[in-house]
């Protein structure tokens, strides 16, 4: 069976996130910190839709990009640099994933700094994805 538009968007997002990672990008799985690499995982959230109009269903969902890595220098500086790199990489010049989505926007970021005795930083960057399908047909994008 073909992938829904939502699944195609998530796969495109995950593929794009690959350049932020030192290894494979995991989906809905806590990133395991390996020494010397930035581990990345992607978490898709709940769809929200409005009342269909003219046969079109407008939808949106949050998608979280979670990164974990071992700090080399200042954890705040590294986290802020990673936020900027994430937004630039994920939105860059194409925030529609070749028109699968209407747009994507950066919503928030939450760094979690190392506890004493640990050198691991965790960062979650949240984006909202906006897309539309034919009413009752999650396999056909409408843009």
SULCOR-V751927 format. One record per run of one state. SS is the DSSP state (helix for helix, strand for strand, loop for the rest). FROM is the first residue (numbers start at 1). TO is the last residue. If there is no record, write none. Layout:
[[SS & FROM & TO] [SS & FROM & TO]]
This chain:
[[loop & 1 & 4] [helix & 5 & 20] [loop & 21 & 24] [strand & 25 & 27] [loop & 28 & 38] [strand & 39 & 44] [loop & 45 & 47] [strand & 48 & 49] [loop & 50 & 52] [strand & 53 & 53] [loop & 54 & 55] [strand & 56 & 70] [loop & 71 & 74] [helix & 75 & 91] [loop & 92 & 102] [strand & 103 & 112] [loop & 113 & 119] [strand & 120 & 134] [loop & 135 & 136] [strand & 137 & 141] [loop & 142 & 143]]
